[in-house]
Amino acid sequence: MIEQKVAEAILQKPIKIKVGGQAYNVAPPSLATLILVSEEVSTIPKLNIDTENIALESIANAKYAKVLTKCIAIMILGAKKIKGDRGLFKKKNVEVLSNEILENTQPKEVSELFGKLLKGLQVDFFFGTLISLTEINLLKAKTTASGQ
């Protein structure tokens, strides 16, 4: 089992996802796909959630599920399929799939699907690289400041 997962990760095999009766082969993510997901996530404001009243908070913030389903649609389609002629964003494809997920998928399934696709985005590698670059900039700034 572990060997199969390692082989799939190394070979970057597409994973199969089922949404509303439709099966999708989700290709390994590109950086462009990660950027599109990031742009969507950035539309969610900082929420002050009362953990004592989760049910009420969930209902009050359920509108952000649209962002979640849009992120799932972007990860399923991938940036290459989303971008159209001359680099224009084909919002229709994302909106159609996002609405399909929104209308035909239970909250638990959406959460599991998001988690599964998020693992495939390889955000840990991107985050590690980003942190390394940030630290290089900090070191460079300290070296420049101490050298002046």
Helices and strands as residue ranges (DSSP letters): H 2-11, E 15-19, E 22-26, H 31-41, G 51-53, H 54-60, G 62-64, H 65-82, G 85-87, H 91-104, H 107-120, H 123-147
